[in-house]
């Protein structure tokens, strides 16, 4: 049975420098910008490690940004947009589609838990996707946006502004209620935190 770690984007990873611990897991899952080529470089290995097993890419535009050879570094590249999947599955042979049932279950469980009724972050969808396949799941780099993102504004000029809005529960995602659910998953032993 494989153990899996999902690496979130928290800025606290820069302080923790747990890249070596991340790479000890059987399977390392990366999310969005944290899994792109500019992130997966030697200068970041102390922060996020180097292993590339699964990349859950909620920002589906990233599927057409990089050379095909980059996607082949992962065993799976997961997206949740059926049209993008259909358009790219023959080109990116390790492309997987997150089943809509998993997304629906994520929305349902979170709504029943605390009334969450917004779009889940890619991080939350990734947790549901991984829990659907594996039972030994650990997370790191998830702190409800309080630590910002370890890559700062490198990929999105307004990232820090977006974080400030998100920690108040505003914006596209309600990270306040989502963070409550992260903690619920930890307290009920569904996932562990590194």
C-alpha positions as a Markdown table, in Angstrom:
| # | Residue | x | y | z |
|---|---|---|---|---|
| 1 | Unk | 0.0 | 0.0 | 0.0 |
| 2 | Unk | 1.5 | 3.3 | -1.1 |
| 3 | Unk | 1.6 | 6.4 | 1.1 |
| 4 | Unk | 0.9 | 9.7 | -0.7 |
| 5 | Unk | 1.6 | 13.3 | 0.1 |
| 6 | Unk | -0.2 | 16.3 | -1.4 |
| 7 | Unk | 2.0 | 19.4 | -1.5 |
| 8 | Unk | 0.0 | 22.6 | -1.2 |
| 9 | Unk | 1.2 | 26.1 | -1.9 |
| 10 | Unk | 1.6 | 27.6 | 1.6 |
| 11 | Unk | 4.4 | 30.2 | 2.1 |
| 12 | Unk | 5.2 | 28.4 | 5.4 |
| 13 | Unk | 6.9 | 25.7 | 3.3 |
| 14 | Unk | 9.8 | 28.2 | 2.8 |
| 15 | Unk | 10.4 | 28.3 | 6.5 |
| 16 | Unk | 9.8 | 24.6 | 7.1 |
| 17 | Unk | 12.2 | 23.4 | 4.3 |
| 18 | Unk | 10.7 | 19.9 | 4.3 |
| 19 | Unk | 11.6 | 18.9 | 0.7 |
| 20 | Unk | 13.7 | 15.9 | 1.8 |
| 21 | Unk | 10.7 | 14.6 | 3.9 |
| 22 | Unk | 8.3 | 15.2 | 1.0 |
| 23 | Unk | 10.5 | 13.1 | -1.3 |
| 24 | Unk | 10.5 | 10.1 | 1.1 |
| 25 | Unk | 6.8 | 9.5 | 0.3 |
| 26 | Unk | 6.0 | 6.7 | -2.2 |
| 27 | Unk | 3.8 | 9.1 | -4.2 |
| 28 | Unk | 4.1 | 12.9 | -4.4 |
| 29 | Unk | 1.1 | 14.9 | -5.7 |
| 30 | Unk | 1.6 | 18.5 | -6.7 |
| 31 | Unk | -1.0 | 21.2 | -7.4 |
| 32 | Unk | -1.3 | 23.8 | -10.1 |
| 33 | Unk | 1.7 | 26.3 | -10.1 |
| 34 | Unk | 3.5 | 24.2 | -7.5 |
| 35 | Unk | 4.0 | 21.5 | -10.1 |
| 36 | Unk | 5.0 | 23.5 | -13.2 |
| 37 | Unk | 8.5 | 23.5 | -14.6 |
| 38 | Unk | 9.7 | 26.8 | -13.1 |
| 39 | Unk | 8.7 | 25.4 | -9.6 |
| 40 | Unk | 10.4 | 22.1 | -10.1 |
| 41 | Unk | 14.0 | 23.4 | -10.1 |
| 42 | Unk | 17.0 | 22.8 | -7.8 |
| 43 | Unk | 16.6 | 26.1 | -6.0 |
| 44 | Unk | 13.2 | 25.0 | -4.7 |
| 45 | Unk | 14.1 | 21.4 | -3.7 |
| 46 | Unk | 14.6 | 22.2 | 0.0 |
| 47 | Unk | 11.1 | 23.8 | 0.0 |
| 48 | Unk | 9.0 | 21.3 | -2.0 |
| 49 | Unk | 11.3 | 18.4 | -2.9 |
| 50 | Unk | 11.8 | 17.0 | -6.4 |
| 51 | Unk | 9.6 | 13.9 | -6.9 |
| 52 | Unk | 6.9 | 14.2 | -9.6 |
| 53 | Unk | 4.3 | 11.5 | -9.5 |
| 54 | Unk | 0.9 | 13.2 | -9.9 |
| 55 | Unk | 0.1 | 16.8 | -10.9 |
| 56 | Unk | -3.4 | 17.9 | -10.3 |
| 57 | Unk | -3.8 | 20.8 | -12.6 |
| 58 | Unk | -7.0 | 22.8 | -11.9 |
| 59 | Unk | -5.8 | 25.7 | -14.0 |
| 60 | Unk | -6.3 | 23.8 | -17.2 |
| 61 | Unk | -4.6 | 26.5 | -19.3 |
| 62 | Unk | -1.4 | 25.1 | -18.0 |
| 63 | Unk | -2.0 | 22.0 | -20.1 |
| 64 | Unk | -1.0 | 23.8 | -23.2 |
| 65 | Unk | 1.8 | 26.0 | -21.9 |
| 66 | Unk | 4.8 | 23.6 | -21.7 |
| 67 | Unk | 6.6 | 21.2 | -23.9 |
| 68 | Unk | 5.2 | 17.7 | -24.1 |
| 69 | Unk | 8.3 | 16.3 | -22.5 |
| 70 | Unk | 7.5 | 18.1 | -19.2 |
| 71 | Unk | 4.1 | 16.4 | -18.7 |
| 72 | Unk | 5.8 | 13.0 | -19.2 |
| 73 | Unk | 7.8 | 13.7 | -16.0 |
| 74 | Unk | 4.6 | 12.8 | -14.1 |
| 75 | Unk | 2.9 | 9.4 | -13.9 |
| 76 | Unk | -0.5 | 11.2 | -14.0 |
| 77 | Unk | -1.5 | 14.7 | -15.0 |
| 78 | Unk | -5.1 | 15.2 | -13.7 |
| 79 | Unk | -7.6 | 17.8 | -14.9 |
| 80 | Unk | -11.3 | 18.2 | -14.2 |
| 81 | Unk | -12.4 | 19.9 | -17.4 |
| 82 | Unk | -13.9 | 17.3 | -19.8 |
| 83 | Unk | -13.4 | 19.4 | -22.9 |
| 84 | Unk | -9.7 | 20.0 | -22.2 |
| 85 | Unk | -9.4 | 16.3 | -21.5 |
| 86 | Unk | -11.0 | 15.3 | -24.8 |
| 87 | Unk | -8.8 | 17.8 | -26.7 |
| 88 | Unk | -5.5 | 16.7 | -25.1 |
| 89 | Unk | -5.8 | 13.0 | -24.1 |
| 90 | Unk | -4.2 | 11.8 | -27.3 |
| 91 | Unk | -1.3 | 14.3 | -27.0 |
| 92 | Unk | -0.7 | 13.9 | -23.3 |
| 93 | Unk | -0.9 | 10.1 | -22.8 |
| 94 | Unk | -0.7 | 10.3 | -19.0 |
| 95 | Unk | -3.6 | 12.8 | -18.8 |
| 96 | Unk | -6.4 | 11.7 | -16.5 |
| 97 | Unk | -9.9 | 13.2 | -15.9 |
| 98 | Unk | -11.1 | 13.7 | -12.4 |
| 99 | Unk | -14.5 | 11.9 | -12.3 |
| 100 | Unk | -17.4 | 14.4 | -11.9 |
| 101 | Unk | -18.7 | 12.1 | -9.1 |
| 102 | Unk | -15.6 | 13.0 | -7.1 |
| 103 | Unk | -16.2 | 16.7 | -7.6 |
| 104 | Unk | -19.9 | 16.3 | -6.8 |
| 105 | Unk | -19.1 | 14.4 | -3.6 |
| 106 | Unk | -16.6 | 17.1 | -2.6 |
| 107 | Unk | -19.3 | 19.8 | -2.9 |
| 108 | Unk | -21.9 | 17.6 | -1.2 |
| 109 | Unk | -19.7 | 16.6 | 1.8 |
| 110 | Unk | -18.5 | 20.1 | 2.4 |
| 111 | Unk | -22.0 | 21.6 | 2.2 |
| 112 | Unk | -23.3 | 19.1 | 4.7 |
| 113 | Unk | -20.4 | 19.8 | 7.0 |
| 114 | Unk | -20.5 | 23.6 | 7.2 |
| 115 | Unk | -22.7 | 25.0 | 4.5 |
| 116 | Unk | -19.8 | 25.5 | 2.0 |
| 117 | Unk | -21.4 | 26.6 | -1.2 |
| 118 | Unk | -18.7 | 28.0 | -3.4 |
| 119 | Unk | -16.2 | 26.6 | -5.9 |
| 120 | Unk | -13.7 | 24.3 | -4.1 |
| 121 | Unk | -10.0 | 25.1 | -4.5 |
| 122 | Unk | -7.9 | 22.8 | -6.6 |
| 123 | Unk | -6.3 | 21.7 | -3.3 |
| 124 | Unk | -9.6 | 20.5 | -1.9 |
| 125 | Unk | -10.5 | 18.7 | -5.2 |
| 126 | Unk | -7.0 | 17.1 | -5.1 |
| 127 | Unk | -7.6 | 15.7 | -1.6 |
| 128 | Unk | -10.9 | 14.2 | -2.7 |
| 129 | Unk | -9.3 | 12.7 | -5.9 |
| 130 | Unk | -6.4 | 11.2 | -3.9 |
| 131 | Unk | -8.6 | 9.9 | -1.1 |
| 132 | Unk | -10.7 | 8.1 | -3.8 |
| 133 | Unk | -7.6 | 6.1 | -4.8 |
| 134 | Unk | -5.4 | 5.9 | -1.7 |
| 135 | Unk | -6.0 | 5.4 | 2.1 |
| 136 | Unk | -2.7 | 6.6 | 3.5 |
| 137 | Unk | -2.8 | 10.4 | 2.6 |
| 138 | Unk | -0.7 | 13.2 | 4.1 |
| 139 | Unk | -0.8 | 16.9 | 3.3 |
| 140 | Unk | 1.6 | 19.7 | 3.7 |
| 141 | Unk | 1.5 | 23.3 | 2.6 |
| 142 | Unk | -2.2 | 23.8 | 3.5 |
| 143 | Unk | -2.9 | 26.7 | 5.9 |
| 144 | Unk | -6.0 | 28.4 | 4.6 |
| 145 | Unk | -3.9 | 31.0 | 2.7 |
| 146 | Unk | -2.6 | 32.5 | 5.9 |
| 147 | Unk | 1.0 | 32.0 | 4.9 |
| 148 | Unk | 0.5 | 33.2 | 1.4 |
| 149 | Unk | 2.0 | 31.1 | -1.4 |
| 150 | Unk | 5.6 | 30.0 | -1.3 |
| 151 | Unk | 6.2 | 31.3 | -4.8 |
| 152 | Unk | 4.7 | 34.7 | -4.0 |
| 153 | Unk | 3.4 | 36.7 | -7.0 |
| 154 | Unk | 5.7 | 34.9 | -9.5 |
| 155 | Unk | 2.9 | 33.3 | -11.5 |
| 156 | Unk | 0.0 | 35.7 | -10.7 |
| 157 | Unk | 0.7 | 39.4 | -10.2 |
| 158 | Unk | -2.2 | 39.7 | -7.7 |
| 159 | Unk | -1.6 | 36.5 | -5.7 |
| 160 | Unk | -0.9 | 38.3 | -2.4 |
| 161 | Unk | -4.0 | 40.5 | -2.9 |
| 162 | Unk | -6.1 | 37.4 | -3.7 |
| 163 | Unk | -4.8 | 35.7 | -0.5 |
| 164 | Unk | -5.8 | 38.6 | 1.6 |
| 165 | Unk | -9.3 | 38.4 | 0.3 |
| 166 | Unk | -9.5 | 34.6 | 0.6 |
| 167 | Unk | -8.5 | 34.5 | 4.3 |
| 168 | Unk | -11.6 | 36.5 | 5.0 |
| 169 | Unk | -13.8 | 34.0 | 3.2 |
| 170 | Unk | -14.4 | 36.2 | 0.2 |
| 171 | Unk | -13.7 | 35.7 | -3.5 |
| 172 | Unk | -14.2 | 32.7 | -5.7 |
| 173 | Unk | -13.4 | 30.2 | -2.9 |
| 174 | Unk | -14.5 | 30.3 | 0.7 |
| 175 | Unk | -11.1 | 29.2 | 2.2 |
| 176 | Unk | -12.4 | 29.9 | 5.7 |
| 177 | Unk | -15.0 | 27.1 | 5.5 |
| 178 | Unk | -12.7 | 25.0 | 3.4 |
| 179 | Unk | -9.9 | 25.2 | 6.1 |
| 180 | Unk | -12.5 | 24.1 | 8.7 |
| 181 | Unk | -13.0 | 21.0 | 6.5 |
| 182 | Unk | -9.3 | 20.4 | 6.1 |
| 183 | Unk | -9.1 | 20.3 | 9.9 |
| 184 | Unk | -12.1 | 18.0 | 10.1 |
| 185 | Unk | -10.4 | 15.5 | 7.7 |
| 186 | Unk | -7.3 | 15.6 | 10.0 |
| 187 | Unk | -9.3 | 15.2 | 13.2 |
| 188 | Unk | -11.2 | 12.3 | 11.8 |
| 189 | Unk | -8.0 | 10.6 | 10.7 |
| 190 | Unk | -8.9 | 10.7 | 7.0 |
| 191 | Unk | -5.7 | 12.5 | 6.2 |
| 192 | Unk | -2.5 | 13.4 | 8.2 |
| 193 | Unk | -0.5 | 16.6 | 8.2 |
| 194 | Unk | 3.2 | 16.8 | 7.8 |
